[in-house]
């Protein structure tokens, strides 16, 4: 009889559960491009214009496409941040990048968690 240890079946940060969110990474060129494409939608949903719009970090979740959860700095004078959930469909669907949800009133210390389901 073989006993499975709890640690053997729990995902590590570098190996998330299928369909679960991945680990947090620093923003890269792909995320900066995605954020640039949804900035006006984010300003409309937030109901104000952002002084700056600098992606800081992100994590992804593979679904029928990819959800990007992104922490974005929106002020150069204080620690104001927002969190975005952006959906990018699979290439064969022709689905455009879409801002799915936004969380306002965040700071640099707020944990970037999946949201908006």
Secondary structure, DSSP 8 states (H G I E B T S, - for coil): -----HHHHS-BTTB--TTSB---EE--HHHHHHHHHHHHHHHHHHTS--S--EEEEEEEEESSEEEEEEEEE--SSS--EEEEEEEEE-GGGT---EEEEEEEEE-TTS-------
